[in-house]
């Protein structure tokens, strides 16, 4: 799919929150790489391209976006681009159906009494740059990358247990390079 968004604010009222994520539905593996500038803008324009494929019990997803935010008053302009790539395999053989009407994968429906098991890997990248015309903020280069490895157990069509390992690296003009690791767990119950 292809998307385009443009906002034009009269009173420098557009906030910039830039990033890539794996979807808005309840089934997404939602570790995000994003940048929240805290700056206000007077115009914002974004393009995004996304693709998904289902090959039996293997599913693939990808998205790329590119955008700009015109800074308000004395604030700098921002430009950002980013993408994610994700691949998953449902080890127990179930297939994840793609729903065209909502442009998302449906939740996994386990075939057996022991539920369905899925493993996945995901890579996110975000690059934000800005003009250095403002003495208030230096946005000459900010980058973030995450790698996520996860396992999901779909106990039933209404219960999911997720375990993710996330490695993140950032390179920010003001504070330099940093990295970190996280292990997250989640119990999800759909009503």
DOTIMI-158799 format. One record per atom (N, C-alpha, C, CB): x, y negated, z negated. Coordinates in steps of 0.05 Angstrom, whole numbers, plus 32768, in hexadecimal, padded with zeros to 4 digits. Each point is the difference from the previous one (the first is absolute). Last residue first. Glycine has a CB too. Example, Ala and Ser with C-alpha at 12.3 -4.5 7.8 and 13.67 -1.06 7.14 Angstrom:
% residues 2
8101802D7F72
80107FE87FFF
7FF17FEA7FF2
8018800D802B
7FEE80667FD6
7FEE7FE88000
80127FE88000
7FDA80177FE7
This chain:
% residues 191
7F1B80BE7E15
7FE480047FF7
7FEE7FFD8018
800B7FEE7FD3
8063802E8018
7FED7FF18011
7FE380077FF7
802180018027
804880007FAC
7FE6800D8000
7FEC7FEF8010
800980177FD3
80697FF78017
7FEB7FF1800E
7FE780118001
80227FE8801C
8045800C7FB2
7FE980118001
7FEA7FEF800C
800E801C7FD8
80647FDB802A
7FE57FF58000
7FEB80178001
80117FD68016
8062800A7FDD
7FEB80158001
7FE57FF37FFE
802080227FEA
80517FC5802E
7FE57FF87FF9
7FEE80188001
80087FD28011
806480087FEB
7FF180198002
7FE47FF97FF6
8029801F7FF9
80317FA5802F
7FE880037FEF
7FF5801C8005
7FF67FCE8001
80687FEC800F
7FF280198005
7FE880017FED
802B8017800F
801D7F988020
7FF3800D7FEA
7FF280198008
7FFC7FD47FEA
804B7FCE8033
7FF280198007
7FF4800C7FE6
801F80088028
80127F978009
7FF7800F7FE9
7FF38019800A
7FFA7FD67FE4
80447FC9803E
7FF5801B8004
7FF8800D7FE5
801D80058029
7FE37F8E7FDF
80118015800B
7FF2801B8002
80267FE97FED
7FBA7FBA7FF7
800A80127FEB
80118017800A
7FD87FF47FE7
80037FC58055
80077FF37FE7
800E80137FEC
7FD97FE18007
8007803E804F
80157FEC8004
80097FF47FE5
7FEC7FF6802C
7FF1806F7FDD
7FF37FE57FFE
80167FEB8000
7FD980137FE6
8010805B802A
80177FED8005
7FF37FE48002
801E80248018
7FC680497FC3
7FFA7FE58009
801A7FF08004
7FD480027FE7
7FFF806B800D
80177FEE8002
7FF77FE5800A
801F80278009
7FB7803E7FCA
7FFD7FE6800C
801A7FF18000
7FD07FFE7FF2
7FFD806A8001
80197FF17FFF
7FFD7FE6800F
801B802C7FFC
7FA080247FD5
80047FE98011
801C7FF47FFB
7FCE7FF68000
7FEC80677FF1
801A7FF47FFA
80047FEA8013
8013802C7FEE
7F8E80087FEE
80117FF28013
801B7FF97FF4
7FD77FEE8017
7FC5804E7FDD
801A7FFC7FF3
80137FF58016
7FF980257FDE
7F947FEF800D
80167FF88011
80197FFB7FF0
7FE07FEB801F
7FB680457FE4
80177FFB7FEE
80187FFA8012
7FEE801D7FDA
7F9E7FE68031
801B8000800B
80147FF97FEB
7FEF7FF4802D
7FA080267FE6
80167FFD7FED
801B8003800E
7FE280117FDB
7FC67FFA8051
7FFD7FE87FEF
80177FFB7FED
7FCF80088003
802880458039
7FFC7FE98012
7FFD7FE67FF0
7FEA801E8021
805180297FB0
7FE68003800D
7FFD7FE98013
7FEB80197FD8
80687FF38004
7FF480157FF0
7FE58007800B
80197FEF7FD8
803F7FE78053
7FE37FFA8002
7FF280177FF2
80057FE6802C
80627FF17FD0
7FF080187FFC
7FE27FF78000
802580187FE5
80407FBD8040
7FE47FFD7FF8
7FF3801B7FFD
7FFD7FD38017
806C7FFB7FF0
7FF080188001
7FE47FF97FF5
8029801F7FFC
80347FA6802F
7FEA80067FEE
7FF3801B8005
7FF97FD07FFE
80587FDC8015
7FFC801D8004
7FEA80087FEC
80318008800F
7FF97F96801E
7FEE800E7FEE
7FFF801D8008
7FE57FD67FF8
80577FC88016
7FFD801C8009
7FEF800E7FEB
802D80008019
7FE77F928005
7FF980157FED
7FFF801B800F
7FE77FDF7FE3
80407FB18025
7FFC801B800C
7FF880137FEA
80217FF78026
7FEE7F967FF3
7FF980167FED
7FFC80198010
7FEB7FDF7FE0
803F7FB28026
7FFA801A800C
7FF980147FEA
801F7FF68027
7FF57F9A7FF5
7FF780127FEB
7FF7801A800D
7FF17FD97FE2
803E7FBF8035
8000801C8006
7FF880117FE8
80237FF88022
7FDA7FA77FE4
800F80058019
8002801D8006
801A7FD77FF7
7FB77FEB7FC5
7FF58019800B
800F8007801A
7FD37FF67FEB
802D7FC57FB9
8012800A8015
7FF5801B8009
80287FE77FEC
7FAB7FBC7FE1
8001801C8003
801480088016
7FD080037FF1
80237FA17FF1
7FF2800F7FEB
8004801E8002
7FDF7FDC7FFF
803F7FDE8040
801380037FE9
7FF380117FEA
80167FD4800B
7FD580318062
7FF67FF77FE6
801580047FEA
7FD1800C800F
803A800E804E
7FFB7FE38000
7FF77FF67FE4
7FF580028030
802480577FFC
800D7FF67FE8
7FFE7FE27FFD
802080268003
7F9F802C802B
80117FE98006
800D7FF77FE6
7FE37FF28027
800480757FE1
7FF37FE67FFF
80137FEA8007
7FE180117FDD
800780648022
80137FEA8003
7FF17FE67FFF
801F801C801C
7FD880567FCF
7FF47FE67FFF
80157FEB8003
7FDB80117FE2
8010805F802B
80147FEB8004
7FF27FE58001
802080208019
7FD080527FCD
7FF57FE58002
80177FEC8001
7FD6800E7FE6
800D8065801E
80147FEB8003
7FF27FE58003
802080218016
7FD080527FCD
7FF67FE58003
80177FEC8003
7FD6800C7FE6
80118066801E
80157FEC8000
7FF27FE58006
80248021800F
7FC2804C7FCE
7FF87FE6800B
80187FED7FFE
7FCF80087FF3
800980688003
80167FED7FFE
7FF87FE7800E
802380257FFF
7FAA803B7FD2
80037FEA8014
80197FF07FFA
7FCE7FFD8005
7FED80627FE4
80197FF27FFB
80037FEB8015
801680297FEB
7F9480167FE7
800C7FF08015
801B7FF57FF7
7FD17FF38011
7FDB805C7FD6
801A7FF47FF9
800B7FF18018
800980247FDE
7F9080047FF9
80127FFB8016
80197FF17FF7
7FD980008020
7FDF80487FA8
80047FE5800A
80127FFF8018
7FF97FEF7FD3
7FE580607FFD
80177FF47FF4
80067FE4800A
8012802E7FFB
7FA6800A8027
7FFA7FFA7FE4
80187FF37FF2
7FE180277FFF
80157FCD806D
800080167FEC
7FFB7FF67FE4
80208018801D
7FE27FAD8031
7FF280188009
7FFE80167FEB
80117FF5802D
7FF57F987FCC
800D801A7FFC
7FEF8018800A
80187FEC7FD9
7FED7FAC8048
7FEC80127FF4
800D801C7FFD
7FD87FE58015
804C7FAE7FF5
8004801C8005
7FEB80107FF2
80327FFA8006
7FBE7FA0801E
800D800F7FEA
8002801D8007
7FEF7FDF7FDF
80137FDB8071
7FED80077FEC
800F800F7FEA
7FDA80038021
80517FB18022
7FFD801C7FFB
7FEC80057FEA
802F8008800F
7FCA7FA08030
800F800B7FEA
7FFC801E7FFF
7FFB7FD57FE6
7FD37FE1804C
801C80008007
8012800A7FE9
7FF67FD9801F
7FA680237FEC
800E7FF17FEB
801E7FFE8004
7FDC800E7FE1
7FEC801F805E
7FEE7FEA7FF8
800C7FEF7FEA
7FDA801C800E
805080368014
80037FE98011
7FF07FE87FF7
8008801F8025
802480347FA5
7FE57FF58004
80047FE68010
7FEE80147FD5
804B804E801A
80027FE38004
7FE47FF58007
803180048010
7FF280587FB5
7FF27FF48016
80037FE28001
7FDF80257FFD
805E80307FDD
7FF67FE67FF8
7FF37FF38018
80247FFA7FDD
7FEC80728008
80057FEA8013
7FF47FE67FF5
800080218027
802980417FAA
7FEA7FEF8006
80087FEA8014
7FEC80097FD2
8052803A8007
7FF38003801A
7FE87FEF8007
8011802D7FFC
80327FDA7FB7
7FEC80157FFE
7FF08003801A
7FFE7FF97FCF
80457FC28024
800D801A7FFF
7FEC80178001
80257FEC7FE6
7FDC7FB08041
7FEF800E7FED
8008801E8000
7FD97FDE8006
805F7FC58014
7FF9801B8008
7FEF800C7FEA
802B8005801B
7FFB7F93800E
7FF780117FEB
7FF9801C800B
7FEF7FD87FE7
80457FBF802D
7FFA801B800A
7FF780117FE9
80217FFB8027
7FF27F957FF7
7FF980147FED
7FFA801A800E
7FEF7FDD7FE0
803B7FB58028
7FFD801A800E
7FFA80157FEA
80217FF28026
7FDD7F997FE6
800280197FF1
7FFC80178012
7FEE7FEA7FD7
80307FA4802C
7FF38018800A
800180167FEB
800D7FF3802F
80037F987FE9
800480187FF0
7FF28017800D
80047FE57FD7
80167FA78029
7FF98017800F
800680187FEF
800A7FE9802C
7FEB7FA27FCE
8004801A7FF5
7FFA80158015
7FF37FEF7FD3
801E7F9F8012
7FFC80148016
8005801B7FF4
800E7FDF8025
7FDC7FB47FB6
8008801C7FFD
7FFB800F8019
7FF67FFE7FCF
801C7F94800E
7FF180138010
800B801C7FFA
7FF77FDD8025
80107FD37F90
800B800B8019
7FEC8012800F
802D7FFE7FEA
7FBA7FA87FD9
8007801C7FFC
800A800C801B
7FDF80047FDA
7FFB7FA28010
801D80028001
800A801D7FFD
80037FD27FED
7F9B80238032
800E7FE87FF7
801E80048003
7FDB7FF67FE0
7FFB8064802F
7FF17FE87FFA
80137FEA7FF6
7FD7801C7FF5
804080398051
80017FF67FE4
7FF07FE67FFD
802C80167FFB
7FC5803E804A
800A7FE58001
7FFE7FF47FE4
7FF37FFA8031
8018806F7FF0
7FF07FEE7FF0
800D7FE48001
7FF180267FE1
800F803F805C
800C7FE67FF7
7FEC7FF17FEF
801C7FFE802A
7FFC80707FFF
7FEF7FE97FFB
80107FE87FF7
7FDC801F7FF4
801B8053802B
80117FE98004
7FEF7FE77FFB
801E80188022
7FE3805F7FD1
7FF37FE58001
80157FEB8003
7FDA80117FE3
801080638026
80137FEA8002
7FF07FE67FFF
8021801C801B
7FD180567FCC
7FF67FE58005
80177FED8001
7FD5800B7FE9
800B80688014
80147FEB8002
7FF27FE58005
802280218013
7FD280547FD5
7FF57FE58000
80177FEC8003
7FD8800F7FE4
800A80648022
80147FEB8003
7FF27FE58001
801F801F8019
7FD180537FC9
7FF57FE68008
80167FEB7FFF
7FD2800D7FEF
801880678011
80147FEA7FFF
7FF27FE68009
802780218008
7FAF80377FFC
80027FF87FE4
80167FEA7FFB
7FF0802E7FF3
7FED7FD7806D
7FFA80167FEE
80017FF67FE3
801380218021
80057F988012
800A8018800E
7FFC80187FEE
80227FE5801B
7FC47FAC7FF1
7FF980187FF0
800780188010
7FDB7FE87FE7
803C7FA68015
7FFD8019800F
7FFB80167FEC
801D7FEF8026
7FE77F9B7FE7
7FFD80187FEF
7FFC80188012
7FED7FE47FDA
80327FA98025
7FFA8018800E
7FFE80177FEB
80187FF0802A
7FED7F997FE5
800080187FF0
7FF980198011
7FF57FE57FD7
80287FA88025
7FFB80178012
800280197FEE
80147FE88029
7FDE7FA47FCC
8008801A7FF6
7FF980158015
7FFB7FF27FD0
80127F9A801B
7FFA80168012
8007801A7FF2
80097FE38029
7FE27FAF7FB5
800C801B7FFE
7FF680128017
80037FFA7FCF
80017F988002
7FFA80108018
800F801B7FFE
7FF97FD5801C
7FE87FC77FAB
800C801B7FFE
7FF7800F8019
800180007FCD
80047F958000
7FF880118017
800E801B7FFE
7FF87FD7801D
80127FE67FA0
7FE87FF4800D
7FF8800F8019
800E7FD47FEF
802280497FAC
80047FF8801C
7FE87FF3800B
802080268005
80177FF77F97
7FE77FFA800E
80077FF7801C
7FE87FF47FD5
804E804F7FE0
7FFE7FE7800E
7FE57FFD800E
803280018007
7FF0804C7FC9
7FF67FEC7FED
7FFE7FE5800D
8015801A7FDC
800780408049
80117FE87FFF
7FF87FED7FEA
800680058030
7FF780677FDF
7FED7FEC7FF9
800F7FE67FFC
7FE080227FEB
802F80438047
800C7FE77FF7
7FEA7FEC7FFA
802B800A801B
7FE2806B7FEF
7FF47FE78007
800F7FE87FF4
7FD480178003
801D805A800B
80177FEE8001
7FF47FE68008
80228024800D
7FAD80357FC1
80027FEA8012
801C7FF38000
7FCF7FF87FF9
7FF580697FF3
80177FF17FF7
80057FEA8014
801480297FE9
7FA0801C8017
80007FE38001
80197FF27FF3
7FD080047FFF
800080528035
801680017FED
800A7FE37FFF
800D8031800A
7F8B7FED8010
801A7FF68008
801580047FEA
7FEA7FDE801D
7FB480357FE4
801280168005
801C7FF78005
7FDB801A8012
7FD57FAE7FE1
8007800E7FE7
801480158004
7FD37FF67FF0
802C7FB58052
7FED80147FF8
800A800F7FE7
7FF08005802F
803D7FB48006
7FEE7FF67FEB
7FEE80167FF6
80027FD38014
8068802B801C
7FE380028004
7FF07FF77FE8
80088024801F
805B7FDF7FE5
7FF68018800E
7FE280028002
802780157FF0
80207F928011
7FF480137FED
7FF380168010
7FF97FDD7FDD
804A7FC28026
7FF68017800E
7FF580137FEB
80217FFB8027
7FEE7F937FD9
8009801B7FFA
7FF480158012
80077FF17FD2
7FF27FA18001
8008800E8018
8009801C7FF9
800E7FD58016
7FBC7FCD7FC9
8007801A7FF4
800580138018
7FE47FF87FD5
80087F998018
800D80138011
800780197FEF
80137FDB801D
7F9D7FD17FE3
8016800D7FF1
800C80168012
7FE97FF67FD4
7FDE7FAB8042
8004801C8007
8018800B7FF0
7FED7FF8802E
7FED7FAB7FD4
7FF480127FED
8006801E8006
7FDD7FDE7FF8
802D7FBE802B
8018800F7FF9
7FF980167FEB
801C7FD78009
7F9E7FF68023
800D7FF37FE9
801880107FF5
7FD37FED7FF5
7FF7802E8059
7FFF7FE38001
80107FF37FEA
7FD380038014
803C805E8020
7FF57FF47FE8
80027FE28001
800C80287FE7
7FF38034805B
80087FE38001
7FF27FF37FE9
800680008033
8016806A7FF5
7FF17FEF7FEE
800B7FE48002
7FF780277FE0
800880408057
80097FE47FFF
7FEF7FF07FED
80118003802F
800980697FFA
7FF37FF07FEC
800C7FE48000
7FF680297FE3
800480408054
80097FE48000
7FF07FF17FEC
800E80038030
800B806C7FF2
7FF17FEC7FF1
800D7FE48003
7FF180247FE0
8009804A804B
800D7FE68001
7FEE7FED7FF0
80168009802D
7FFA806A7FDC
7FF07FE98000
80117FE78000
7FDD80197FE9
